Amino acid sequence: MSQKNQDRKQMQKKIQVKYRKTKQQQKEDKDVNKIAIVIVNICAVLAILVLILYYY
């Protein structure tokens, strides 16, 4: 029984460590997503300006 409990505790620790890592990764991903959204918005605005200039 004690061996099973130890194994269970070790598994829980591993899961917690994984979860912590994923939390940090989520934070990084959010930052990357914000940057990507800004870049896409800038490109969209530039494309619209080019279209407007092209048609006039």
C-alpha positions in Angstrom: 0.0 0.0 0.0 2.7 2.5 0.9 4.5 1.9 -2.4 1.3 2.7 -4.3 0.8 5.8 -2.2 4.4 6.9 -3.0 3.9 6.3 -6.7 0.6 8.3 -6.6 2.4 11.2 -4.8 5.2 11.2 -7.4 2.6 11.3 -10.2 0.8 14.2 -8.6 4.1 16.1 -8.3 4.9 15.4 -12.0 1.5 16.6 -13.0 1.9 19.8 -10.9 5.3 20.5 -12.4 3.8 20.0 -15.9 0.9 22.3 -15.1 3.3 25.0 -13.8 5.2 24.8 -17.1 2.1 25.0 -19.2 1.0 28.1 -17.2 4.2 29.8 -18.0 3.9 28.7 -21.7 0.3 30.0 -21.8 1.6 33.4 -20.6 4.3 33.4 -23.3 1.7 32.3 -25.9 -0.6 35.2 -24.9 2.3 37.6 -25.4 3.1 36.1 -28.8 -0.6 36.2 -29.7 -0.8 39.9 -28.8 2.2 40.7 -31.0 0.8 38.7 -33.8 -2.6 40.4 -33.6 -0.8 43.9 -33.7 1.2 42.8 -36.8 -1.9 41.5 -38.5 -3.8 44.7 -37.8 -0.9 46.9 -39.1 -0.8 44.7 -42.3 -4.5 45.0 -42.7 -4.4 48.8 -42.4 -1.5 49.0 -44.9 -3.4 46.8 -47.3 -6.5 49.0 -47.1 -4.5 52.2 -47.6 -2.8 50.6 -50.6 -6.2 49.7 -52.1 -7.6 53.2 -51.4 -4.5 54.8 -53.1 -4.7 52.3 -56.0 -8.4 53.1 -56.7 -8.0 56.9 -56.5 
